[in-house]
Amino acid sequence: MYKRQALAGLGGAFLSLEGVGTFERLMTNGRGFLALAIMIFGKWTPLGAWGAALLFGFTYALQTQLQFAGVDLPPQFIGSMPYILTILVLAGFVGRSRAPAASGVPYEKGG
């Protein structure tokens, strides 16, 4: 149980210190939706999730580079690119996906 809390704490520290730069309300900005999409697209496997995270991370990096390059697109469109990719991937490529049977069930060690 403490491992999950430690990982959640590390994730929050990274987000506030590196990802956003400061603590503010609503700073996750839909990243939980993307995390769920990564797990579904990765077929609930660590290697698949890693590959999906690289794809979505590339989209975030592309979004930043397009803004710096001064591409003549509305900033709202550029900012929504990761979410548009998420919808396209989940609607077009995933098909039917089933979560693991024990997903969301707390582990209780038998004694």
Summary of the structure (lengths in Angstrom):
residues: 111
radius of gyration: 16.7
end to end distance: 17.0
largest distance: 63.3
contacts: 225
relative contact order: 0.09
helix: 65%
strand: 0%
